[in-house]
Amino acid sequence: MTTAAQHNTIQGLRIRLEHLEQATQSRRQTNFAHQQRLHWELLSKAMDDPDLAEVLDAYNGTVPPRKQRQFLFANALYTNALCYYRMGNLTREEFFGHARSMLQIPVFREYWYATRPHRATLIDSSDEAKIGRMVDDLLVQLEEADADEWWVVGYPPSE
C-alpha cells in the first residue's frame, strides 16, 4: 500500500514538474517575442530620426547617415530571421535559405561586412555566434560561386 501511495505521489510531482517546465518555456517564448518587438521599435525610431540613429552609430562615423539607416533595417531583417529560428518557427535549413536570399541584397552584404567586428565579440559557443559563422561561410561560398545560380549555393546545415 505504501509503495502505491509513493508511486502516485511521485507521479503527481512529475506531472506538476512538467507543467512548471512548460509554463517556464512559454514565459521565455513570450519574453523573447516581447524583446524582439522592443528591438524593432527602437530600430524603427532610429531609422526615422537621424538624431536617434547617431546613438546607434557603431561604425565610428565612417558610415553616412542614410547608409546607417539602411544598416539598421538590415539588422532588423537579420534579427527577425534569427528570432524566428531561435523560437523554433524556422529550421536551421530554412534560416540558411533566408540568409542566402538576404545576402543577394548589396546593402545587406555591406552591413554584414561592416558588422563583422561586432560578431567577433560574441561568445563562440552561443547560438548567435554559430549562426553568424554559418552566414559568414555562406557569403564566402556565394562570392566564389556562379552568381546566376545563387539559390543552390552552399549546403544547408543539419540541425
N, C-alpha and C positions, 0 to 999 in steps of 0.2 A: 504494500500500500504506500509506503513512504517513497519507494522508487517511482511509482506512477505519479505521485504528487510532485516530486522533484522534477520529473521529466516535463510535466505540464508547466511548472514554474519556469523552467529553463526555456521551454518552447515559447512561452509568453514573453519572456525577456528578449529572446531572439527577434520575435515579431516587433516588439517595441523598438529595438535597436535598428532594425531595417527601416521602420517608419521614420525614425530620427535621422538616419543617414539619407533617406530620400528627401526629407524636408530640408536638410542641410544643403544637399546638392541643388535642390530647387531654389533655395535662397541665394546660393552662389551664382546660379544662372541669372536670376533676377538682378542681382547686384552688378554682374558683368554687363548685362544689357543696359542697365541704367548708366553705368560708367561710359559705355560706348556712346550713348545718347549725349551725355555731357561733353564728351570729347568732340563730337560732331558740332554741338552748339558753340563751343569755344573756337573751333576752326572756322566755322561759318562767320562768326563775328570778326575774326582776324582777316578773313578773305574779303569781307565787306568794308572794312575800315583800315586803311593803310597805317594809321597811328597804332592800332592794336596789332597789326601784323609785325610792326617793329619789335614788339615784345617777344615774338617767336622767331626772330631772326637768328637762326643757329648757324649762319654762314658768314658771320663777321663782316657784314656789309658788302660782300662780294657778289650778291645776287640782287638784281634790280627788283624794286617793289612788285611790279607786275609778275615777274617770274616767281617771286617768293609766294605770291598768292596762288599761282599755278601749282607750286610745290606743296602748298598746304592742302590743296584739293587732291593732288596725287597721294599725299599722306592719308587723307580721308578715305580714298578708294582702297588703298592697300590695307589700312587698318580695318575697314569694313569687311574685306575678304578674310583677313586674319581672324577677326572676331567671329565670323560665321564658321570658320574652320574650328576654332577653339571651343565654340558652343556645340559643335557636332552637327551643324547644318550643312557642312561641306566635308567631303572626304579629302584626304591629302591629295589624291589624284585630281579631284575637282578643283582644289585650290591651285594645283600646278597648272591646270588649264586656264584658270583666271589669270594667273601670273603671266603665263605665256602671252595671253591676249593683251594685258596691260603693258607688257614690255614692247609691244608694237607701236606704242604711242611715244613719239620722240620726247615730249616733255616728261613723261613718266620715266623714261630712261635717264634723262638728265637728273631728275630728282633722285633716282636710285644711285647714280654715281655720286651725287653731292652728299648723300646721307650715309655713304659707306663708313666714314669715321664714327658716326653715331652708332651704327650697328656693331662696330668693333668693340664697343664698351659693354655689350650685352654679355651676360654670363653664358659661357659656351654650351652648357647643358640645358638652357632654357628653350622652351618651345619656340619662342620668338627668334632666338639666335639660330636654331636649326632650320626654321623656315626661311630666314634671311639667307643662310648659306645655300639653301636649295635654290632660291631665286637668283643668287649670285652665279651659281653653276649654270642655271638655265640661260642666263644672259650671255655667258661665255659661249655656250653651245649655239645660241641664236646668232651671235656675231660670226661664228665660224661656219654657219650653215648657209644653204641657198635660201635667200630671202623670199623667193617665190613660194616656198612650201613651209612657212614658219609654223603652221598649225600641227605639224608632225615632228617638230624638233624636240629633242630631249626624251628622256624616259621617265614617265610618271613614277614617283616613288611608291613603294608599298607602304601600307600603314604600319 
